[in-house]
Protein backbone atom coordinates (compact mmCIF):
# COMPACT_ATOMS: atom_id res chain seq x y z
CA UNK A 1 0.00 0.00 0.00
CA UNK A 2 1.22 3.49 -0.85
CA UNK A 3 0.84 6.52 1.41
CA UNK A 4 0.31 10.05 0.10
CA UNK A 5 3.07 11.63 2.22
CA UNK A 6 5.60 8.79 2.26
CA UNK A 7 8.12 10.81 0.22
CA UNK A 8 7.99 13.68 2.73
CA UNK A 9 10.23 13.77 5.81
CA UNK A 10 9.15 15.00 9.23
CA UNK A 11 10.03 18.56 10.24
CA UNK A 12 13.80 18.94 10.63
CA UNK A 13 13.15 20.87 13.84
CA UNK A 14 11.53 17.77 15.37
CA UNK A 15 13.91 15.39 13.63
CA UNK A 16 17.03 17.02 15.10
CA UNK A 17 15.43 17.42 18.52
CA UNK A 18 14.54 13.72 18.46
CA UNK A 19 18.03 12.69 17.38
CA UNK A 20 19.57 14.95 20.03
CA UNK A 21 17.47 13.27 22.74
CA UNK A 22 19.24 9.99 21.99
CA UNK A 23 22.75 11.38 22.48
CA UNK A 24 24.11 11.91 26.01
CA UNK A 25 25.26 15.40 27.04
CA UNK A 26 23.81 17.18 24.02
CA UNK A 27 23.06 20.92 24.29
CA UNK A 28 20.05 21.69 22.09
CA UNK A 29 19.41 25.02 20.42
CA UNK A 30 16.88 23.43 18.08
CA UNK A 31 13.25 23.39 19.26
CA UNK A 32 12.21 26.09 21.74
CA UNK A 33 11.16 24.80 25.14
CA UNK A 34 10.12 27.30 27.85
CA UNK A 35 12.95 27.99 30.29
CA UNK A 36 10.60 29.66 32.76
CA UNK A 37 7.48 28.36 34.51
CA UNK A 38 4.03 29.63 33.72
CA UNK A 39 3.59 32.69 36.01
CA UNK A 40 2.31 31.76 39.47
CA UNK A 41 -0.81 33.99 39.34
CA UNK A 42 -2.00 31.99 36.31
CA UNK A 43 -1.39 28.67 38.08
CA UNK A 44 -3.13 29.88 41.26
CA UNK A 45 -6.14 31.14 39.28
CA UNK A 46 -6.48 27.81 37.50
CA UNK A 47 -6.18 25.79 40.71
CA UNK A 48 -9.17 27.67 42.08
CA UNK A 49 -11.16 26.94 38.94
CA UNK A 50 -10.29 23.26 39.19
CA UNK A 51 -11.35 23.18 42.85
CA UNK A 52 -14.69 24.72 41.86
CA UNK A 53 -15.18 22.05 39.14
CA UNK A 54 -15.24 24.67 36.38
CA UNK A 55 -12.76 22.84 34.11
CA UNK A 56 -14.34 19.39 33.87
CA UNK A 57 -16.64 19.96 30.91
CA UNK A 58 -16.55 21.15 27.32
CA UNK A 59 -16.99 24.79 26.44
CA UNK A 60 -20.68 25.15 25.63
CA UNK A 61 -19.59 27.05 22.51
CA UNK A 62 -16.13 26.88 20.87
CA UNK A 63 -14.77 29.24 23.54
CA UNK A 64 -15.32 30.59 27.02
CA UNK A 65 -17.06 33.95 26.55
CA UNK A 66 -14.79 35.63 29.12
CA UNK A 67 -11.70 34.72 27.09
CA UNK A 68 -13.15 35.86 23.80
CA UNK A 69 -14.20 39.16 25.41
CA UNK A 70 -10.74 39.68 26.95
CA UNK A 71 -9.02 39.23 23.58
CA UNK A 72 -11.30 41.77 21.91
CA UNK A 73 -10.78 44.22 24.78
CA UNK A 74 -6.99 43.97 24.54
CA UNK A 75 -6.96 44.76 20.81
CA UNK A 76 -9.27 47.72 21.41
CA UNK A 77 -7.10 49.09 24.21
CA UNK A 78 -3.88 48.61 22.26
CA UNK A 79 -4.94 49.50 18.70
CA UNK A 80 -8.39 51.08 19.03
CA UNK A 81 -9.83 48.36 16.78
CA UNK A 82 -13.24 46.91 17.57
CA UNK A 83 -13.53 43.15 17.09
CA UNK A 84 -16.83 41.41 17.70
CA UNK A 85 -15.98 38.72 20.26
CA UNK A 86 -18.76 36.40 19.13
CA UNK A 87 -18.57 36.91 15.39
CA UNK A 88 -14.81 37.20 14.80
CA UNK A 89 -12.91 35.05 17.33
CA UNK A 90 -12.44 31.30 17.64
CA UNK A 91 -10.31 29.79 20.41
CA UNK A 92 -8.21 26.90 19.09
CA UNK A 93 -5.86 24.34 20.59
CA UNK A 94 -2.67 25.33 18.78
CA UNK A 95 -1.47 27.35 15.78
CA UNK A 96 -1.49 24.46 13.37
CA UNK A 97 -5.03 23.55 14.38
CA UNK A 98 -6.08 27.17 13.80
CA UNK A 99 -4.45 27.30 10.37
CA UNK A 100 -5.62 23.81 9.43
CA UNK A 101 -9.19 24.74 10.39
CA UNK A 102 -8.91 27.81 8.17
CA UNK A 103 -7.51 25.79 5.26
CA UNK A 104 -10.08 23.01 5.52
CA UNK A 105 -12.87 25.57 5.70
CA UNK A 106 -11.81 27.55 2.62
CA UNK A 107 -9.84 25.49 0.10
CA UNK A 108 -10.93 23.04 -2.60
CA UNK A 109 -8.85 20.27 -4.19
CA UNK A 110 -5.84 21.50 -6.22
CA UNK A 111 -5.92 24.98 -4.67
CA UNK A 112 -2.58 26.67 -3.99
CA UNK A 113 -1.23 28.39 -0.89
CA UNK A 114 1.70 30.83 -1.05
CA UNK A 115 4.12 30.49 1.86
CA UNK A 116 6.85 33.03 2.54
CA UNK A 117 10.26 31.38 2.24
CA UNK A 118 11.85 30.79 4.74
CA UNK A 119 8.98 30.10 7.09
CA UNK A 120 7.92 27.93 9.99
CA UNK A 121 8.15 24.36 8.72
CA UNK A 122 4.73 23.19 9.90
CA UNK A 123 2.82 25.60 7.63
CA UNK A 124 3.98 23.61 4.64
CA UNK A 125 2.89 20.41 6.35
CA UNK A 126 -0.58 21.85 6.94
CA UNK A 127 -0.92 22.44 3.22
CA UNK A 128 0.54 19.07 2.18
CA UNK A 129 -1.53 17.11 4.66
CA UNK A 130 -4.73 18.53 3.20
CA UNK A 131 -3.45 17.71 -0.34
CA UNK A 132 -3.07 21.30 -1.49
CA UNK A 133 0.00 22.75 -3.17
CA UNK A 134 2.44 25.00 -1.27
CA UNK A 135 4.10 27.70 -3.39
CA UNK A 136 7.39 29.27 -2.26
CA UNK A 137 7.74 33.08 -2.23
CA UNK A 138 11.28 34.07 -1.16
CA UNK A 139 11.95 37.13 0.95
CA UNK A 140 13.87 40.05 -0.52
CA UNK A 141 17.53 40.82 0.31
CA UNK A 142 16.44 42.68 3.45
CA UNK A 143 14.45 39.65 4.59
CA UNK A 144 11.23 41.55 4.04
CA UNK A 145 8.17 40.63 1.94
CA UNK A 146 8.89 40.64 -1.78
CA UNK A 147 5.62 42.02 -3.11
CA UNK A 148 6.55 41.83 -6.79
CA UNK A 149 7.54 38.18 -6.49
CA UNK A 150 4.33 37.32 -4.66
CA UNK A 151 2.25 39.07 -7.34
CA UNK A 152 3.91 36.95 -10.05
CA UNK A 153 3.15 33.76 -8.14
CA UNK A 154 -0.58 34.43 -7.77
CA UNK A 155 -2.68 32.32 -10.13
CA UNK A 156 -6.36 31.45 -10.44
CA UNK A 157 -5.66 28.56 -8.06
CA UNK A 158 -4.16 30.72 -5.30
CA UNK A 159 -6.49 30.92 -2.31
CA UNK A 160 -4.29 32.06 0.58
CA UNK A 161 -0.94 33.53 1.64
CA UNK A 162 0.40 32.48 5.05
CA UNK A 163 3.37 33.81 7.02
CA UNK A 164 4.57 34.62 10.55
CA UNK A 165 5.35 38.22 11.49
CA UNK A 166 7.81 38.57 13.20
CA UNK A 167 9.37 35.87 11.09
CA UNK A 168 10.54 32.44 12.14
CA UNK A 169 13.39 31.62 11.44
CA UNK A 170 14.96 34.96 10.43
CA UNK A 171 13.79 37.15 13.33
CA UNK A 172 12.89 39.92 10.88
CA UNK A 173 9.85 42.22 11.13
CA UNK A 174 7.91 42.73 7.93
CA UNK A 175 7.15 46.27 6.80
CA UNK A 176 3.62 47.40 7.63
CA UNK A 177 3.48 49.22 4.28
CA UNK A 178 4.26 45.97 2.45
CA UNK A 179 1.66 44.08 4.45
CA UNK A 180 -0.90 46.71 3.44
CA UNK A 181 0.11 46.40 -0.23
CA UNK A 182 -0.21 42.64 0.03
CA UNK A 183 -3.68 42.98 1.54
CA UNK A 184 -4.72 45.34 -1.27
CA UNK A 185 -3.54 42.90 -3.93
CA UNK A 186 -5.12 39.96 -2.15
CA UNK A 187 -8.43 41.75 -1.74
CA UNK A 188 -8.54 42.41 -5.48
CA UNK A 189 -7.73 38.75 -6.20
CA UNK A 190 -10.08 37.40 -3.51
CA UNK A 191 -7.23 35.73 -1.60
CA UNK A 192 -6.94 35.38 2.17
CA UNK A 193 -3.83 36.62 4.01
CA UNK A 194 -3.13 34.65 7.19
CA UNK A 195 -0.60 36.24 9.59
CA UNK A 196 0.74 34.46 12.66
CA UNK A 197 1.84 37.09 15.21
CA UNK A 198 2.94 34.80 18.03
CA UNK A 199 6.28 36.64 18.50
CA UNK A 200 4.69 40.09 18.73
CA UNK A 201 5.95 40.73 22.29
CA UNK A 202 9.60 39.93 21.51
CA UNK A 203 10.83 43.06 19.72
CA UNK A 204 14.36 44.47 20.21
CA UNK A 205 16.41 47.66 19.82
CA UNK A 206 13.43 50.03 20.00
CA UNK A 207 12.03 48.55 16.79
CA UNK A 208 8.33 49.23 16.31
CA UNK A 209 5.88 46.42 15.73
CA UNK A 210 2.23 47.03 14.95
CA UNK A 211 -0.24 44.23 14.61
CA UNK A 212 -1.89 43.81 11.22
CA UNK A 213 -5.15 43.99 13.17
CA UNK A 214 -5.16 47.72 12.34
CA UNK A 215 -6.22 46.68 8.80
CA UNK A 216 -8.99 44.33 9.92
CA UNK A 217 -11.93 46.62 9.19
CA UNK A 218 -10.67 47.62 5.75
CA UNK A 219 -9.52 44.19 4.58
CA UNK A 220 -11.93 41.36 5.42
CA UNK A 221 -9.52 38.96 3.74
CA UNK A 222 -7.14 39.34 6.70
CA UNK A 223 -6.93 36.41 9.13
CA UNK A 224 -4.88 36.75 12.32
CA UNK A 225 -3.48 34.00 14.56
CA UNK A 226 -1.89 34.42 17.99
CA UNK A 227 -1.30 32.66 21.29
CA UNK A 228 -0.19 32.69 24.91
CA UNK A 229 2.33 29.88 24.33
CA UNK A 230 5.52 31.89 23.91
CA UNK A 231 4.98 34.94 26.10
CA UNK A 232 3.73 33.01 29.13
CA UNK A 233 5.63 29.74 28.71
CA UNK A 234 2.34 27.94 28.03
CA UNK A 235 3.32 25.70 25.12
CA UNK A 236 1.94 22.57 26.79
CA UNK A 237 -1.39 24.24 27.60
CA UNK A 238 -2.28 24.19 23.88
CA UNK A 239 -4.23 27.44 23.64
CA UNK A 240 -4.41 29.79 20.62
CA UNK A 241 -6.95 31.92 18.81
CA UNK A 242 -7.86 32.96 15.28
CA UNK A 243 -9.54 36.22 14.22
CA UNK A 244 -11.50 36.34 10.97
CA UNK A 245 -14.47 38.08 9.38
CA UNK A 246 -17.87 36.74 10.44
CA UNK A 247 -18.75 34.56 7.44
CA UNK A 248 -15.33 32.90 7.39
CA UNK A 249 -15.30 32.49 11.16
CA UNK A 250 -18.55 30.49 10.97
CA UNK A 251 -16.88 28.08 8.55
CA UNK A 252 -13.73 27.83 10.68
CA UNK A 253 -15.86 26.93 13.73
CA UNK A 254 -17.45 24.03 11.82
CA UNK A 255 -14.06 22.48 11.12
CA UNK A 256 -12.67 23.30 14.56
CA UNK A 257 -15.67 21.65 16.21
CA UNK A 258 -15.17 18.45 14.24
CA UNK A 259 -11.41 18.36 14.78
CA UNK A 260 -11.51 18.57 18.58
CA UNK A 261 -14.82 20.06 19.82
CA UNK A 262 -13.10 22.78 21.86
CA UNK A 263 -9.71 23.92 23.09
CA UNK A 264 -8.80 22.53 26.55
CA UNK A 265 -11.12 24.27 28.99
CA UNK A 266 -8.52 24.48 31.77
CA UNK A 267 -6.22 26.25 29.28
CA UNK A 268 -8.94 28.69 28.35
CA UNK A 269 -9.37 29.62 32.02
CA UNK A 270 -5.60 29.98 32.38
CA UNK A 271 -5.48 32.28 29.36
CA UNK A 272 -8.21 34.48 30.86
CA UNK A 273 -6.00 35.13 33.89
CA UNK A 274 -3.06 36.33 31.75
CA UNK A 275 -4.74 39.66 31.02
CA UNK A 276 -4.21 40.79 34.61
CA UNK A 277 -0.42 40.60 34.22
CA UNK A 278 0.02 40.72 30.43
CA UNK A 279 2.12 43.83 29.84
CA UNK A 280 4.14 43.55 33.04
CA UNK A 281 5.07 39.94 32.35
CA UNK A 282 5.77 40.50 28.64
CA UNK A 283 8.14 43.36 29.50
CA UNK A 284 10.03 41.13 31.94
CA UNK A 285 10.45 38.30 29.42
CA UNK A 286 11.45 40.70 26.64
CA UNK A 287 14.25 42.09 28.83
CA UNK A 288 15.59 38.59 29.48
CA UNK A 289 15.44 37.76 25.79
CA UNK A 290 17.18 40.99 24.77
CA UNK A 291 20.06 40.09 27.09
CA UNK A 292 20.35 36.64 25.52
CA UNK A 293 20.07 38.02 21.99
CA UNK A 294 22.84 40.56 22.66
CA UNK A 295 25.09 37.95 24.27
CA UNK A 296 24.56 35.53 21.38
CA UNK A 297 25.35 38.16 18.73
CA UNK A 298 28.49 39.24 20.60
CA UNK A 299 29.74 35.67 20.65
CA UNK A 300 28.77 34.93 17.04
CA UNK A 301 30.84 37.92 15.97
CA UNK A 302 33.89 35.91 17.01
CA UNK A 303 33.00 33.27 14.40
CA UNK A 304 32.75 35.47 11.30
CA UNK A 305 35.49 33.47 9.59
CA UNK A 306 32.98 30.62 9.44
CA UNK A 307 29.50 32.17 9.31
CA UNK A 308 27.53 35.19 8.07
CA UNK A 309 24.41 36.39 9.85
CA UNK A 310 21.98 39.27 10.24
CA UNK A 311 21.04 40.54 13.67
CA UNK A 312 17.44 39.51 14.42
CA UNK A 313 15.05 42.33 15.28
CA UNK A 314 12.50 40.06 16.94
CA UNK A 315 11.60 36.51 18.07
CA UNK A 316 14.39 34.37 19.57
CA UNK A 317 16.24 32.96 16.58
CA UNK A 318 19.40 33.76 14.62
CA UNK A 319 19.64 32.36 11.09
CA UNK A 320 23.34 32.26 10.09
CA UNK A 321 24.91 30.85 6.93
CA UNK A 322 27.95 28.62 6.78
CA UNK A 323 30.67 30.30 4.69
CA UNK A 324 32.33 27.04 3.74
CA UNK A 325 29.46 24.73 2.71
CA UNK A 326 25.93 24.72 1.32
CA UNK A 327 25.24 21.27 2.75
CA UNK A 328 23.56 22.49 5.91
CA UNK A 329 21.96 19.12 6.71
CA UNK A 330 25.21 17.17 6.67
CA UNK A 331 27.05 19.90 8.56
CA UNK A 332 24.37 20.07 11.28
CA UNK A 333 24.56 16.27 11.60
CA UNK A 334 28.34 16.54 12.02
CA UNK A 335 27.95 19.26 14.65
CA UNK A 336 25.33 17.19 16.47
CA UNK A 337 27.49 14.08 16.72
CA UNK A 338 30.95 15.63 17.00
CA UNK A 339 30.21 18.71 19.10
CA UNK A 340 27.05 17.35 20.79
CA UNK A 341 25.22 20.49 19.78
CA UNK A 342 21.75 20.44 18.17
CA UNK A 343 20.95 23.10 15.56
CA UNK A 344 18.30 23.13 12.81
CA UNK A 345 19.41 22.99 9.13
CA UNK A 346 18.19 25.94 7.09
CA UNK A 347 16.76 23.63 4.43
CA UNK A 348 14.18 22.64 7.03
CA UNK A 349 12.60 26.06 6.43
CA UNK A 350 12.30 25.38 2.72
CA UNK A 351 14.43 24.77 -0.31
CA UNK A 352 16.10 28.17 -0.84
CA UNK A 353 18.01 28.17 2.43
CA UNK A 354 20.65 25.54 2.01
CA UNK A 355 23.81 26.45 3.86
CA UNK A 356 21.89 28.19 6.66
CA UNK A 357 21.07 26.98 10.16
CA UNK A 358 18.80 28.21 12.93
CA UNK A 359 19.90 28.93 16.49
CA UNK A 360 17.35 29.34 19.28
CA UNK A 361 18.93 31.65 21.85
CA UNK A 362 16.07 31.45 24.38
CA UNK A 363 18.11 29.22 26.69
CA UNK A 364 19.69 29.45 30.12
CA UNK A 365 22.93 31.45 30.00
CA UNK A 366 24.89 28.36 31.08
CA UNK A 367 23.61 26.53 27.98
CA UNK A 368 24.40 29.50 25.75
CA UNK A 369 27.96 29.70 27.05
CA UNK A 370 28.42 25.96 26.68
CA UNK A 371 27.09 25.78 23.11
CA UNK A 372 29.36 28.63 22.02
CA UNK A 373 32.41 26.86 23.40
CA UNK A 374 31.41 23.69 21.60
CA UNK A 375 30.85 25.56 18.35
CA UNK A 376 34.22 27.32 18.64
CA UNK A 377 35.99 24.02 19.21
CA UNK A 378 34.20 22.50 16.22
CA UNK A 379 35.05 25.37 13.87
CA UNK A 380 38.62 25.75 15.12
CA UNK A 381 39.43 22.03 15.09
Secondary structure as UniProt FT lines:
FT   TURN            4..7
FT   HELIX           12..21
FT   TURN            24..25
FT   STRAND          27..28
FT   HELIX           40..51
FT   TURN            52..53
FT   HELIX           65..79
FT   HELIX           85..88
FT   STRAND          89..92
FT   HELIX           95..106
FT   TURN            109..110
FT   STRAND          112..117
FT   HELIX           121..129
FT   TURN            130..131
FT   STRAND          133..138
FT   TURN            141..142
FT   HELIX           147..153
FT   TURN            156..157
FT   STRAND          158..164
FT   TURN            168..170
FT   HELIX           176..189
FT   STRAND          192..196
FT   TURN            198..201
FT   TURN            205..206
FT   HELIX           212..215
FT   TURN            216..218
FT   TURN            220..221
FT   STRAND          222..227
FT   TURN            229..233
FT   HELIX           235..237
FT   STRAND          240..243
FT   HELIX           246..260
FT   HELIX           265..274
FT   TURN            275..277
FT   HELIX           278..300
FT   HELIX           301..303
FT   TURN            304..306
FT   STRAND          307..308
FT   TURN            315..316
FT   STRAND          317..322
FT   HELIX           328..338
FT   STRAND          341..342
FT   STRAND          344..345
FT   HELIX           346..349
FT   TURN            351..352
FT   TURN            354..355
FT   STRAND          356..360
FT   HELIX           365..379
//
